[in-house]
């Protein structure tokens, strides 16, 4: 006589939930590991990750131009850029807050600020330029 042992349905459900959880965790960890690896490589060898270096140069260039061209405490509106619209809108908003400016969408404003892309003269030169227009 053969006897078969029946598995409890709750045990099977627990195993399935645990496997799905481990799978989700592995997917999440992949991005964190990749970002950490790039950060370490960037800190130890700045030429290792050229896109990260170019992005850093672009941000530093925009900050320097923002400080030079937009007075602290100004009311500014953001002009959408053609390339990476969401990225540059977010970064310009952050730079404005760091400078003490107020970003407005409608109403009176002092400056209109945007980002335009330029051709890099060297692989590590800036690829963006700040465009500032005085309004009224």
C-alpha positions in Angstrom: 0.0 0.0 0.0 1.4 3.4 -1.0 0.6 6.5 0.9 0.9 10.0 -0.4 1.4 12.9 1.9 -0.7 15.9 1.0 0.8 19.3 1.3 -1.0 21.9 3.3 -2.3 24.7 0.9 -1.1 27.4 3.3 2.5 26.0 3.2 2.4 26.1 -0.6 1.1 29.7 -0.6 3.9 30.7 1.9 6.6 29.2 -0.3 5.2 31.0 -3.4 5.0 34.4 -1.6 8.5 33.9 -0.3 9.8 33.2 -3.8 8.1 36.2 -5.3 9.5 38.4 -2.5 13.0 37.1 -3.1 12.6 37.8 -6.8 11.5 41.3 -6.2 14.4 41.9 -3.8 16.9 40.7 -6.4 15.4 43.0 -9.0 15.7 46.0 -6.6 19.2 45.2 -5.4 20.4 45.0 -9.0 20.0 48.8 -9.5 21.5 49.6 -6.2 24.5 47.5 -6.8 25.0 49.0 -10.3 24.7 52.6 -8.9 27.2 51.8 -6.1 29.6 50.3 -8.5 29.5 53.4 -10.8 29.9 55.7 -7.8 33.0 53.8 -6.6 34.4 53.7 -10.1 33.7 57.4 -10.6 35.5 58.3 -7.3 38.5 56.2 -7.9 38.9 56.7 -11.7 37.1 59.8 -13.1 37.7 58.6 -16.7 36.1 55.2 -16.0 32.5 56.2 -16.5 32.4 59.0 -19.1 28.6 59.5 -19.1 28.7 60.1 -15.3 31.6 62.5 -15.7 29.8 64.4 -18.5 26.7 64.7 -16.4 28.7 66.0 -13.4 30.4 68.6 -15.7 27.1 69.7 -17.1 25.6 70.2 -13.6 28.6 72.2 -12.4 28.6 74.3 -15.5 24.9 75.1 -15.1 25.3 76.0 -11.4 28.2 78.3 -12.2 26.2 80.1 -15.0 23.1 80.2 -12.8 25.0 82.0 -10.0 26.6 84.4 -12.5 23.4 85.3 -14.4 20.4 85.0 -12.0 20.4 87.2 -8.8 19.5 85.5 -5.6 15.8 85.8 -4.6 14.6 86.3 -8.2 11.2 85.0 -9.5 11.9 82.7 -12.4 10.0 80.6 -14.9 11.5 77.6 -16.5 11.6 77.2 -20.3 11.4 73.6 -21.4 14.5 72.2 -23.1 14.3 70.1 -26.2 16.5 67.3 -24.9 15.9 65.6 -21.5 13.1 68.0 -20.7 12.1 66.4 -17.4 15.7 66.0 -16.2 16.7 69.7 -16.8 13.4 71.0 -15.4 14.1 69.2 -12.2 17.7 70.2 -12.0 16.9 73.9 -12.7 14.3 73.8 -10.0 16.9 72.4 -7.6 19.4 75.1 -8.6 16.8 77.8 -8.1 16.0 76.6 -4.6 19.7 76.5 -3.8 20.1 80.1 -5.0 17.0 81.3 -3.1 14.9 81.9 -6.2 11.2 81.2 -6.5 10.0 79.2 -9.5 6.7 80.4 -10.9 4.5 79.1 -13.7 2.2 82.1 -14.1 2.3 85.6 -12.9 5.0 88.2 -12.6 8.6 86.9 -13.0 12.0 88.4 -13.3 13.8 85.9 -15.6 13.0 83.0 -17.9 15.6 80.2 -17.5 16.2 77.2 -19.8 18.9 74.8 -20.9 20.1 74.2 -24.4 22.5 71.6 -25.5 25.8 72.5 -27.2 28.3 70.3 -29.0 31.1 69.2 -26.7 34.5 70.5 -27.7 36.2 67.6 -25.8 34.7 64.5 -24.3 34.8 66.1 -20.8 33.7 69.6 -21.7 30.2 70.9 -21.0 27.4 69.8 -23.3 24.8 72.3 -22.0 24.5 76.0 -21.7 22.1 78.0 -19.5 19.8 80.4 -21.4 18.6 83.3 -19.3 16.2 86.0 -20.5 15.2 89.1 -18.5 11.4 89.5 -18.5 9.9 92.9 -18.2 
